[in-house]
Amino acid sequence: MYFQGQSTLKFLWRNWKKIAVYLFLLLNVVFWGSNLWVEWQTYARLYDEIDTIPAKKVALLLGTSKRLSDGRINLYFQYRIEAAVALYQAGKIRHIIASGDNRLKSYNEPIAMQKALIERGIPKEAITLDYAGFRTLDSIVRVKEIFSQNDIIIVSQAFHNERALFISDFYGIQAIGFNAQDVLAREWQLKMQLREYFACFKAVLDLYILRTQPRFLGEKVEISL
């Protein structure tokens, strides 16, 4: 056994470069495959135009920070708000669930979304806040388990909607996505594309391997439509 262990170590030491290359290639295949799976499964249910998207009662608006670290407005936030408002004004939805992170008193995505929606003419009674949308998975599961909604329009940018629909499929939620305008700045696109590349792999891992659950569920909330 001792000599077998020594020979294994020698083999690994002599071939570590080859092993590293094979592992790198394997990881790339896994990551690429995860992204391809998510995109292939969901692309047909993404909509860019108000006129073509089917009407549903409820939209799930996925949160993000209102401002960047330098104080500038976060265009991802602004465009998602505008997309949700457009759906409501066109009569495509009757209610908006604004789901986001509120883990700190100084950081409240749902309230920020509510204020922005009201400023643009959405009635307060047409908005429900989900304070425990810490991640996309949490927001999706809670829309079904807490808010009893199983047929929704998800509002975010296209790259995010793909992953949200993928998670919705896993939990048996009938969802379509309305794509908010994307941010064209190259530095933002590269950052978000790289982030989403890993996020898609993480979604597959969470759903099919780790069986990750939401951080918090709680009591059911009734939505009046």
C-alpha positions in Angstrom: 0.0 0.0 0.0 2.9 2.4 0.9 4.6 1.8 -2.5 1.3 2.2 -4.4 0.8 5.5 -2.7 4.3 6.6 -3.6 3.8 5.6 -7.2 0.5 7.5 -7.4 2.1 10.7 -6.0 5.0 10.4 -8.5 2.5 10.0 -11.3 0.6 13.0 -10.3 3.8 15.1 -9.8 5.1 14.1 -13.2 1.8 14.7 -15.0 0.4 17.7 -13.1 0.4 19.9 -16.1 -1.6 17.5 -18.2 -4.0 16.9 -15.3 -4.4 20.6 -14.8 -5.2 21.1 -18.5 -7.7 18.2 -18.5 -9.4 19.6 -15.4 -9.6 23.1 -16.9 -11.1 21.7 -20.1 -13.6 19.6 -18.1 -14.7 22.6 -16.0 -15.2 24.7 -19.2 -17.3 21.9 -20.7 -19.4 21.8 -17.5 -19.8 25.6 -17.3 -20.5 25.9 -21.0 -23.0 23.0 -20.9 -24.9 24.5 -18.0 -25.3 27.8 -19.8 -26.3 26.1 -23.0 -28.9 24.0 -21.2 -30.4 27.1 -19.5 -30.6 29.1 -22.7 -32.0 26.2 -24.8 -34.7 25.4 -22.4 -36.0 29.0 -21.9 -35.3 31.2 -25.0 -38.7 30.5 -26.6 -40.5 32.1 -23.6 -38.7 35.4 -23.6 -40.4 38.5 -25.0 -39.0 41.8 -26.0 -42.2 43.5 -27.2 -45.3 44.5 -25.2 -47.5 43.7 -28.2 -46.5 40.1 -28.4 -46.3 39.0 -24.8 -49.4 37.2 -23.4 -51.3 38.9 -20.6 -51.1 37.4 -17.1 -52.4 38.7 -13.7 -49.1 39.0 -11.9 -45.5 40.1 -12.7 -42.5 39.2 -10.6 -40.1 42.1 -10.7 -36.6 40.9 -9.7 -34.6 43.4 -7.7 -31.2 44.9 -7.9 -29.6 47.9 -6.2 -31.0 51.3 -7.2 -27.6 52.9 -7.2 -24.0 52.0 -8.0 -21.2 52.3 -5.5 -20.3 55.7 -6.9 -23.8 57.0 -6.4 -24.9 56.8 -10.1 -28.3 55.3 -10.9 -28.1 51.6 -11.7 -29.5 51.3 -15.3 -30.4 47.7 -14.7 -32.7 48.9 -11.9 -34.1 51.7 -14.0 -34.8 49.6 -17.0 -36.5 46.9 -15.0 -38.8 49.5 -13.4 -39.6 50.9 -16.9 -40.4 47.4 -18.2 -42.8 46.6 -15.3 -44.5 50.0 -15.7 -44.9 49.3 -19.5 -46.6 46.0 -18.8 -49.0 47.5 -16.3 -49.9 50.4 -18.5 -50.5 48.1 -21.5 -52.9 46.0 -19.4 -50.7 43.0 -19.6 -50.6 42.6 -15.8 -52.7 43.6 -12.9 -50.3 43.3 -10.0 -46.5 43.5 -9.4 -44.6 41.5 -6.8 -41.3 43.4 -6.2 -38.9 40.9 -4.8 -35.5 41.8 -3.6 -32.9 41.9 -0.8 -33.6 43.5 2.5 -31.0 41.9 4.8 -29.8 45.3 6.1 -31.8 48.2 7.3 -29.7 50.5 5.1 -30.4 48.4 2.0 -33.9 47.8 0.8 -34.5 46.8 -2.8 -38.3 46.2 -2.5 -39.0 49.6 -1.0 -36.8 51.2 -3.6 -38.7 49.4 -6.4 -42.0 50.3 -4.8 -41.1 54.0 -4.7 -39.9 54.0 -8.3 -43.1 52.3 -9.5 -45.4 54.7 -7.6 -43.5 57.7 -9.0 -44.3 56.3 -12.5 -48.0 56.0 -11.8 -48.4 52.4 -10.5 -51.0 52.4 -7.7 -49.6 51.3 -4.3 -52.3 48.7 -3.9 -51.1 47.0 -7.2 -47.7 46.3 -5.6 -46.7 43.6 -3.1 -43.3 43.6 -1.6 -41.2 40.5 -1.0 -38.5 41.4 1.4 -36.8 37.9 1.3 -35.8 37.8 -2.4 -32.2 37.4 -1.4 -31.4 35.4 -4.6 -33.2 34.6 -7.8 -34.0 31.1 -6.5 -35.6 32.6 -3.3 -37.7 35.0 -5.3 -39.0 32.2 -7.6 -39.8 29.7 -4.9 -41.5 32.3 -2.7 -43.7 33.6 -5.5 -45.3 30.1 -5.5 -45.0 29.0 -1.8 -45.7 32.4 -0.1 -47.7 34.4 -2.6 -49.5 31.4 -4.2 -48.8 32.5 -7.8 -48.1 29.8 -10.3 -48.6 31.7 -13.6 -46.4 34.8 -13.9 -44.4 37.2 -16.0 -40.9 37.6 -14.8 -39.3 41.0 -15.4 -35.6 41.5 -15.7 -32.9 41.6 -18.4 -32.8 38.8 -20.8 -29.7 37.1 -19.4 -31.3 37.1 -15.9 -34.7 36.0 -17.2 -33.3 32.9 -18.8 -32.0 31.7 -15.4 -35.2 32.7 -13.6 -37.3 30.7 -16.1 -35.0 27.7 -15.7 -35.6 27.8 -11.9 -39.3 28.3 -12.5 -39.4 25.2 -14.6 -37.8 23.1 -11.9 -40.5 24.2 -9.4 -43.4 23.7 -11.8 -44.2 27.4 -12.2 -45.7 28.5 -15.5 -43.6 31.6 -16.3 -42.6 33.7 -19.2 -40.1 36.5 -19.3 -40.4 40.1 -20.3 -36.9 41.4 -21.2 -36.1 44.9 -19.8 -33.7 46.9 -21.9 -30.1 45.8 -21.5 -27.2 48.1 -20.5 -25.0 48.7 -23.5 -21.9 50.0 -21.7 -19.1 47.5 -22.5 -17.7 47.4 -19.0 -21.1 46.6 -17.6 -21.9 43.9 -20.2 -18.6 42.1 -19.7 -19.0 42.1 -16.0 -22.6 40.9 -16.1 -22.0 38.3 -18.8 -19.1 36.8 -16.7 -21.3 36.9 -13.6 -24.2 35.2 -15.4 -21.9 32.5 -16.8 -21.1 31.4 -13.3 -24.6 32.0 -12.1 -26.1 29.6 -14.6 -23.8 26.8 -13.5 -24.7 27.6 -9.9 -28.4 27.4 -10.7 -27.9 23.9 -12.1 -25.8 22.9 -9.1 -28.3 24.3 -6.6 -31.3 22.6 -8.3 -30.0 19.2 -9.3 -27.1 18.5 -7.0 -27.3 20.6 -3.8 -31.1 20.9 -3.7 -30.7 24.4 -2.2 -33.7 25.8 -0.5 -34.7 29.5 0.1 -33.2 31.1 3.1 -36.6 32.1 4.5 -40.2 31.2 3.7 -42.6 32.2 6.4 -46.4 32.6 6.4 -48.4 32.9 3.2 -49.4 36.3 1.9 -52.7 36.8 0.0 -52.7 39.0 -3.1 -55.9 40.8 -3.9 -56.4 40.9 -7.7 
